Amino acid sequence: MKVLVTGAAGFIGGQLCHALWKRGDTVIGIDNFSYGNLDNLHFDDHDFAADVLRMDIRDREELPALFEREHFDVVYNIAGIAPLPDCQSDPVEAVSVNTMGLVNLLELCRRTGVKHLVQASTNAMYENETEFPTVEDKFNPPTLIYPNTKYCGEQFCRSFADTYNMNVTCLRFANVYGPHIDCLRKQPPFVGYMIRELYYDRVPEFHSDGNQRRDYIYVDDLIDLALRVTDRKGFDAVNVSSNTNYSVRELYAIACRLMHKDIEAKYWDTAHYWAKYPELYGGAYGIRPEILDHEVNKYSLCDNAHAKELYGWQPQVSIEEGLARVIEAECAMLAARDAAAAKE
Ligand SMILES: NC(=O)c1ccc[n+]([C@@H]2O[C@H](COP(=O)([O-])OP(=O)(O)OC[C@H]3O[C@@H](n4cnc5c(N)ncnc54)[C@H](O)[C@@H]3O)[C@@H](O)[C@H]2O)c1
């Protein structure tokens, strides 16, 4: 099969390219490198750097030419602006990439006969849901910008599937963790941040009381499901979750044990949560404190019965095993980075 992976230089996209290549597919990646980096494309058995084109999913000249030339069987749209505060700070760019970029791809898939598009969606769109575990077809619509960009994107996926008989699957990822998780960006994901701070023997700063619970999925389990869904006809939305959630305190305790550290974390109030984004608090209308409280204390737990029943999928990696693998990879990456910096 010939497959296009967008966001190929990102945490999930790079590993998806690798899994597809190992299966024997011909893989072409694109990325605009706004967040991704080439390190995510180096694997022991293959280097994808040469297979990834620097291109934007919103491109309306070179990207159509690529689709016309390559005749992709499957497109995985993994590109996106993932950090919540980045989307909140620049909503126009967030909608432009996460929603309009997806529509650009849907239209190119339609014109060139792509057999299946798989969209990286998110369980963040369940932010206002109160029933757990949350099922795919019954939830209150979201409030914040990031989940709305993905929620609107899903409406367009359904529109293209219904209007043109296209096959589109939206995978609603829970919090994804695994090697290559970006621990260096302005607002790193919780798992990457926690490990980085422990690696440097610093006191990590968390928010609220640490009892807030979220569900997680290990990247290999996510990719396993992503490879299974492409035979399905029509539109589908699927939760990609372990259906088990953990509190901040529980995950931190596991990480401390695995890394042999004994450091007490600091817990801030929620107002401090997006301190690196003062623009959200300023302006004529600052972000409402209740919205921040809700986001920080949000409980998430997604039902994964649909993925199991329809696709015969079963997550394989326990949180202990998964965290151990991330810790090993992240510590090795930080050590190599520090050694390179010391040489300069
Ligand atoms: N990581 C998670 O926990 C999680 C959870 C739910 C959903 N998702 C979604 O999964 C996808 C991948 O997440 P990730 O954690 O790998 O993020 P990431 O930031 O590591 O990867 C995203 C990649 O997309 C690229 N990109 C951004 N805008 C682009 C554009 N306009 N054109 C081409 N490339 C562009 C970035 O450079 C980056 O390499 C995102 O769409 C994200 O919203 C992630």
The ligand as an SDF file (V2000), in Angstrom:
LIG
                    3D

 44 48  0  0  0  0  0  0  0  0999 V2000
   -0.1580   13.3510   22.0100 N   0  0  0  0  0  0  0  0  0  0  0  0
   -1.3840   13.2520   22.5150 C   0  0  0  0  0  0  0  0  0  0  0  0
   -1.5820   12.9630   23.7020 O   0  0  0  0  0  0  0  0  0  0  0  0
   -2.5750   13.4750   21.6130 C   0  0  0  0  0  0  0  0  0  0  0  0
   -3.8560   13.2760   22.1440 C   0  0  0  0  0  0  0  0  0  0  0  0
   -4.9580   13.4910   21.3260 C   0  0  0  0  0  0  0  0  0  0  0  0
   -4.7840   13.8690   20.0080 C   0  0  0  0  0  0  0  0  0  0  0  0
   -3.5270   14.0800   19.5310 N   0  0  0  0  0  0  0  0  0  0  0  0
   -3.3630   14.5120   18.1360 C   0  0  0  0  0  0  0  0  0  0  0  0
   -2.4610   13.6430   17.4910 O   0  0  0  0  0  0  0  0  0  0  0  0
   -1.6890   14.3720   16.5510 C   0  0  0  0  0  0  0  0  0  0  0  0
   -0.2140   14.1310   16.7780 C   0  0  0  0  0  0  0  0  0  0  0  0
    0.1260   14.5010   18.1070 O   0  0  0  0  0  0  0  0  0  0  0  0
    1.6210   14.4840   18.6090 P   0  0  0  0  0  0  0  0  0  0  0  0
    1.5990   14.3430   20.0750 O   0  0  0  0  0  0  0  0  0  0  0  0
    2.4170   13.5440   17.8040 O   0  0  0  0  0  0  0  0  0  0  0  0
    2.0290   15.9960   18.2950 O   0  0  0  0  0  0  0  0  0  0  0  0
    3.3850   16.5730   17.6700 P   0  0  0  0  0  0  0  0  0  0  0  0
    3.3350   18.0390   17.8860 O   0  0  0  0  0  0  0  0  0  0  0  0
    4.5620   15.8250   18.1790 O   0  0  0  0  0  0  0  0  0  0  0  0
    3.2190   16.2410   16.1160 O   0  0  0  0  0  0  0  0  0  0  0  0
    2.4250   17.0060   15.2610 C   0  0  0  0  0  0  0  0  0  0  0  0
    3.2270   17.2400   14.0070 C   0  0  0  0  0  0  0  0  0  0  0  0
    2.4270   17.9850   13.0830 O   0  0  0  0  0  0  0  0  0  0  0  0
    3.2760   18.9240   12.4450 C   0  0  0  0  0  0  0  0  0  0  0  0
    2.4450   20.0050   11.9240 N   0  0  0  0  0  0  0  0  0  0  0  0
    1.7870   20.9660   12.6200 C   0  0  0  0  0  0  0  0  0  0  0  0
    1.1330   21.7720   11.7890 N   0  0  0  0  0  0  0  0  0  0  0  0
    1.3550   21.3150   10.5230 C   0  0  0  0  0  0  0  0  0  0  0  0
    0.9450   21.7490    9.2510 C   0  0  0  0  0  0  0  0  0  0  0  0
    0.1630   22.8380    9.0900 N   0  0  0  0  0  0  0  0  0  0  0  0
    1.3580   21.0460    8.1680 N   0  0  0  0  0  0  0  0  0  0  0  0
    2.1740   19.9550    8.3080 C   0  0  0  0  0  0  0  0  0  0  0  0
    2.6130   19.5210    9.5160 N   0  0  0  0  0  0  0  0  0  0  0  0
    2.1970   20.1900   10.6120 C   0  0  0  0  0  0  0  0  0  0  0  0
    4.2230   19.3650   13.5240 C   0  0  0  0  0  0  0  0  0  0  0  0
    5.4130   19.9530   13.0220 O   0  0  0  0  0  0  0  0  0  0  0  0
    4.4890   18.0510   14.2420 C   0  0  0  0  0  0  0  0  0  0  0  0
    5.6040   17.3740   13.6970 O   0  0  0  0  0  0  0  0  0  0  0  0
   -2.0950   15.8420   16.6610 C   0  0  0  0  0  0  0  0  0  0  0  0
   -2.9990   16.1390   15.6330 O   0  0  0  0  0  0  0  0  0  0  0  0
   -2.7770   15.9060   18.0070 C   0  0  0  0  0  0  0  0  0  0  0  0
   -3.7590   16.9100   18.0530 O   0  0  0  0  0  0  0  0  0  0  0  0
   -2.4160   13.8940   20.2950 C   0  0  0  0  0  0  0  0  0  0  0  0
  1  2  1  0
  2  3  2  0
  2  4  1  0
  4  5  1  0
  4 44  2  0
  5  6  2  0
  6  7  1  0
  7  8  2  0
  8  9  1  0
  8 44  1  0
  9 10  1  0
  9 42  1  0
 10 11  1  0
 11 12  1  0
 11 40  1  0
 12 13  1  0
 13 14  1  0
 14 15  2  0
 14 16  1  0
 14 17  1  0
 17 18  1  0
 18 19  2  0
 18 20  1  0
 18 21  1  0
 21 22  1  0
 22 23  1  0
 23 24  1  0
 23 38  1  0
 24 25  1  0
 25 26  1  0
 25 36  1  0
 26 27  1  0
 26 35  1  0
 27 28  2  0
 28 29  1  0
 29 30  1  0
 29 35  2  0
 30 31  1  0
 30 32  2  0
 32 33  1  0
 33 34  2  0
 34 35  1  0
 36 37  1  0
 36 38  1  0
 38 39  1  0
 40 41  1  0
 40 42  1  0
 42 43  1  0
M  CHG  2   8   1  16  -1
M  END
$$$$
